[in-house]
């Protein structure tokens, strides 16, 4: 079952996400190439202007992260992109929030290698892990509140396993975790577990809070 889940994750679910990321990067590039100035922010292989938060993808990330910060009972210390692909989201967050520890978790070796190219002296708060999210032991999430960012990287069965492990960890360590879920096609898995919904919109974007108050 584990090998089957990893096969589905790597070869069925990841290709559409990779195509989406490539499209977003291309769209950003042509979108901000016009009327650029010296004040534009150049981040590695990615380019964002000073109003980059208005872009479709990265704008959603920061907007939803801000909602997590507003709701969190303690300072958010960690941001984890689960299924980080080429590392763009984790890199973006690390540069925008230097005090935030940012991580990218990716099972695909070629994408992990690509993400590692973004590590520099300017990103001492950034780390990429080459591991399946189903094998991850959550050791990064020990203090205060953490945010996990997720763009539908799992199939339903894998997500069910991941959530069960995550809730058990939250209970054991008494930590509060926020789960930013874009394209939340398996939202019912959160609902049936009684996980608290913090935010929901019509664009299949939601935020969920996992803490000791959630029942297993």
N, C-alpha and C positions, 0 to 999 in steps of 0.2 A: 504493500500500500504506500509505503514511504517513497519507494522508487517511482511508483506510478504518479504520485502527487508531484514529485520533482520533475518528472518528464512533462507533465501537463503544464506546470509552472514555466518551465524553460522553453518548450517548443510550441505550445499552443497559446498561452496567455502573453508571453513576453514580446513576440513579434509585433502585434498591433500597438503595444505601448511604445516600442522602439520607433515605429513609423510615426507615431504621434509626436514623440520628442523631436525627431528629425524635422517634422513639419513646423513645430513651434520654433525651433532654432532658426530655420530658414525664414519664417515669417517675421521673427524678431529682427533678423539681420536686415531684411529689405525694408522693414517698417521703420527702423531707427536710423537707417543710412541717410535719409533725407534730412536736411537742415541740422546736421550734426555740428557741434561746437566743441571747443577745448574743454568744456565742463562735462562732456559726456563721460560716462563711467565705462571703462573697458575692463572686463573681467576675464582674463585668460582667453579661451576660445569663444567666450560669450560676450555679447555687447548689449548693454542696457543704457538708455538715456536716463536723465534725472527723473523723468516721469514713467520709468519702466514698470511701475506697479500698475499702470493702466493696461498693460498687456494682458491677454486672456489667461495664460497659464500662471505666470509668476505673480500676477496681480491677485489671483485666487489664493495662492500660497500665503502671501503676507496678510491678506484680509482675514483669512481663517485663523492664521496664527495669532493675530491681534485679538480675536475673539477668545481664543484659549487663554491668553495672558490676562484678559479681563476677568475670566471666570475662575482662574486658578487660585487655590487657597494659599499657595506659596509661590515663590519665584520659580519660573521655568528655567531649568538648567540644561536640558538636553532636547535636541531636535533630531529625530531619526527618520530618514527616508527609507521606507521598507520597499525594496525593489527599486533601487535608485538609478538603474540604467547607466547612462553616461555621467552621472553625478551632478547634473546641472542644478537641481533644486537644492541639494545639500550645500553645494558651493556658493550658490546665490545667498542662502541664508547665513552661511558662515561669514561672508563679506559684509552683509547688511547688519548683522548682529554679532559683533566681535566677542562679546562676553558669553554668547550662547555656544555650548558644545554641540557640534553638528556631526552627524554620522550618516553614511550611506551604506545600505546592506544590499548586496547584489550577488546572485548565484552564478551568473554568466561570466566566465573568466575574461572574455574579450571586452565586455562592457566595463568590468572592474578595472582592467588595465587602462582603458580609456579614461576612466574617472581618476585614476591615480596621477594622470598627467596634470591635474589641476592643483595638486598639493604644492604649496610654496611657502615662503617665509611669511606671506600675508595671510595664510590660512592655518595658523598653529592650532586653531580651534576646530579643525576639520579632520575627520578620519573616515576611510572607506574600509569596509569589511567584506571579504570574499567568502560568503557563507550563505546557505539557504536560510531563509527566515524561520523555517520550521525547525532548524537545528540550533538557532540562536537561543542563548540562555538568559537574555535580558540583563546581563551583568552591568550594562551601562546605566541602568535606570534605578540607581540605588538611593538617590537623594532628591528631596523636594519633588517638584512636578516635572513631567516630561511630556513631549508631544511626539506622536508617531504620525508620519505623513504617508498616505497610502493611496496610490492610484490604481486600485482594482488589480493588483498583481497576482491574486490567488483565484483559484476556482473555489466553488462553494465548500467542498469538503476540506480543502486545505485551510480556508479561512476559519472554518469551524474549529479545527485543531489549534490554529494560532490563537484564536480568542480564548479558548479554554485554558491554554498555557499562560496567556497574558493575565487573565483574571486570577488564576492561582498565584501567580507571582505577585500581583498587587496585594492580594490578601496576606501572603506570607511576609512581605517586606513593608507593608503599610505605606505604599506610595500611591500617589494620584497620577493617572496616565490619561492623556487626551489623545484621541484617535481622529485625525482629520481624514475623512474618507471622500475622495473624489470619484465620481461615477459609481455611486453606491448601489450597485445592482443587487447586492446581497444584504441590504439593510435589515431584512427580517431576522438575520442571525444575531444582530445586536438587540433587537426588540424582544426576541423570545428569551434572551438571557437577562432581561431587565436592566440592561446597561443604560445609564442615563443619557438622554439626548440633550445636548447643549444648543445645537443649532441645526436647522434644516431649511433647505430652499428647494425650489422647483427645478433646479438645474442638476439634480442628483449630487449635491454636495452636502455633507453633514459632518457634525462634530459630536463625538461621544466621550463621556467621562467614565473611566474605570477606576474604582476605588474600593475600599473595604465595605462600603455600603451596598455594593452590588452582590447579589446572591449567586452562588455557583449553581 
